[in-house]
């Protein structure tokens, strides 16, 4: 499953308050909350482009991949470079119940 890792990218760029930064740059508070808590299952091309322009990155910088346990994927598959560990993906809420990254089997 592909997920956005906005907090990780923003931390790499020295942005300490991700929510404030995104709202200040035109994203609604509701959208920011959903994006940072991993509660949004999709993102529009328009918003993806806005994030890339704002963070000076490409889409592959924003995404991490969790390989489903029941899926066989070759070691040389391009998605392997996006493979993430649970500790690599950040969530705004500590022990967030809605954050599916905290429970890798969801």
C-alpha positions in Angstrom: 0.0 0.0 0.0 1.3 3.4 -0.9 1.1 6.2 1.7 2.2 9.8 1.9 5.0 10.5 4.4 4.6 14.3 4.6 6.1 14.7 8.0 9.3 12.8 7.1 9.8 15.0 4.0 9.0 18.2 5.9 11.3 17.3 8.7 14.1 16.7 6.1 13.4 20.3 4.9 13.5 21.8 8.4 9.8 22.4 8.7 8.9 21.9 12.3 5.2 22.7 12.3 3.8 20.8 9.3 0.1 21.6 9.9 0.8 25.4 10.3 3.0 25.4 7.2 0.5 23.6 5.0 -2.4 25.8 6.1 -0.3 28.9 5.6 0.4 27.7 2.1 -3.3 27.2 1.0 -4.3 23.8 2.3 -7.5 23.7 4.4 -7.1 22.7 8.0 -9.4 19.7 7.4 -7.3 18.4 4.5 -4.1 18.9 6.4 -5.4 17.0 9.4 -6.5 14.1 7.2 -3.2 14.0 5.3 -1.0 14.2 8.4 -3.0 11.5 10.2 -3.0 9.1 7.2 -6.8 9.2 7.1 -7.0 10.1 3.4 -7.1 7.2 1.0 -6.5 9.3 -2.2 -5.0 12.5 -3.3 -5.8 14.5 -6.4 -3.1 15.3 -9.0 -3.7 19.0 -8.2 -2.9 18.6 -4.5 0.0 16.2 -5.3 1.5 18.8 -7.6 0.9 21.6 -5.0 2.8 19.5 -2.4 5.7 18.8 -4.8 6.0 22.5 -5.7 5.8 23.6 -2.1 8.3 21.1 -0.9 10.6 21.2 -3.9 10.3 17.5 -4.5 8.9 14.8 -6.8 6.0 12.5 -6.0 8.3 9.5 -5.3 9.9 11.6 -2.5 6.5 11.9 -0.8 5.4 8.3 -1.0 6.5 5.2 1.0 5.3 1.7 0.3 4.2 -1.1 2.6 4.4 -4.5 0.8 1.3 -6.6 1.7 2.3 -9.8 3.4 0.4 -11.9 0.9 2.0 -10.3 -2.2 5.1 -11.6 -3.9 7.2 -8.8 -5.4 10.6 -9.3 -7.0 13.6 -7.7 -5.3 14.3 -5.6 -8.4 10.8 -4.2 -8.6 10.9 -0.3 -8.7 8.5 -0.1 -5.7 11.2 -1.7 -3.5 13.0 1.7 -3.4 9.9 3.1 -1.6 9.7 0.3 0.9 9.2 1.6 4.4 9.5 0.4 7.9 6.9 1.4 10.5 9.4 3.6 12.3 10.1 5.5 9.0 6.6 6.8 8.7 5.5 9.6 11.0 2.1 10.4 12.2 1.0 13.7 13.9 -0.8 11.8 16.7 1.1 9.7 19.1 -0.6 6.3 19.4 -3.1 7.4 16.7 -5.9 4.9 16.6 -6.9 5.8 13.1 -3.4 5.6 11.7 -3.1 2.3 9.9 0.6 2.6 9.9 0.7 1.7 13.6 -0.9 -1.6 12.8 0.8 -3.1 9.7 -1.8 -5.8 9.3 -4.7 -3.4 8.4 
